C-alpha cells in the first residue's frame, strides 16, 4: 500500500472530513439508546435518529463528490 504524497495533510481534504462526519454520526447512532433517537424534534415530524441517518447519507454523497474534485495541494507553499 502506498500513501498519497501529502498524507500528513490529509485531514484538510474534503473527502476525509466527510468520512469524519460519517464516523461521528454512526458512532452516535451506535451509542445512544433507541428511545432517545426516536424522540421527535420540536415543531417537526423528524426524529433525531432520522437526522443522523440523513446526515450520514448526505456526507457520503458529498464526500464522494469531493473525491472527484481537484482539491489542489494541501502542502504549504
C-alpha positions as CSV (number, residue, x, y, z in Angstrom):
1,X,0.0,0.0,0.0
2,X,1.4,3.4,-1.0
3,X,0.2,6.5,0.7
4,X,-0.6,9.8,-1.1
5,X,2.3,12.3,-1.2
6,X,0.6,14.7,1.1
7,X,-0.7,12.2,3.6
8,X,0.3,14.3,6.6
9,X,-2.2,17.0,5.5
10,X,-4.9,14.5,4.6
11,X,-7.2,16.0,7.3
12,X,-7.5,19.1,5.1
13,X,-9.0,17.0,2.2
14,X,-12.8,17.4,1.9
15,X,-13.4,13.6,1.5
16,X,-11.5,12.9,4.7
17,X,-13.6,15.5,6.5
18,X,-16.8,13.9,5.1
19,X,-15.6,10.5,6.4
20,X,-15.1,12.1,9.9
21,X,-18.7,13.3,9.8
22,X,-19.9,9.9,8.8
23,X,-17.9,8.3,11.6
24,X,-19.3,10.7,14.2
25,X,-23.0,10.2,13.1
26,X,-22.6,6.4,13.1
27,X,-21.0,6.4,16.5
28,X,-23.8,8.4,17.9
29,X,-26.3,6.0,16.3
30,X,-24.5,3.1,17.9
31,X,-24.1,4.5,21.4
32,X,-27.3,6.5,22.1
33,X,-30.2,4.3,23.2
34,X,-33.0,4.0,20.6
35,X,-35.6,5.6,22.9
36,X,-33.6,8.9,22.7
37,X,-33.1,8.6,18.9
38,X,-36.8,8.1,18.4
39,X,-37.7,11.4,20.0
40,X,-39.2,13.9,17.6
41,X,-37.5,17.3,17.1
42,X,-39.7,20.1,18.3
43,X,-42.1,21.5,15.7
44,X,-41.2,18.9,13.2
45,X,-42.1,15.3,12.3
46,X,-38.5,14.2,12.2
47,X,-36.6,12.2,14.8
48,X,-33.0,12.7,15.9
49,X,-32.2,9.3,14.6
50,X,-33.6,10.2,11.2
51,X,-31.5,13.4,11.1
52,X,-28.3,11.4,11.8
53,X,-29.2,8.9,9.1
54,X,-29.8,11.7,6.6
55,X,-26.5,13.4,7.7
56,X,-24.7,10.1,7.1
57,X,-26.1,9.8,3.6
58,X,-25.5,13.4,2.7
59,X,-21.9,13.3,3.9
60,X,-21.3,10.1,1.9
61,X,-22.6,11.7,-1.3
62,X,-20.8,15.0,-0.7
63,X,-17.6,13.1,0.2
64,X,-17.8,11.0,-2.9
65,X,-18.1,14.2,-5.0
66,X,-15.2,15.6,-3.1
67,X,-13.0,12.8,-4.3
68,X,-13.8,13.8,-7.9
69,X,-13.0,17.5,-7.4
70,X,-9.4,18.7,-7.7
71,X,-8.7,19.9,-4.2
72,X,-5.3,21.3,-5.0
73,X,-2.2,20.7,-2.9
74,X,-2.7,20.9,0.8
75,X,1.0,21.3,1.4
76,X,2.2,24.9,2.4
77,X,3.9,26.8,-0.4
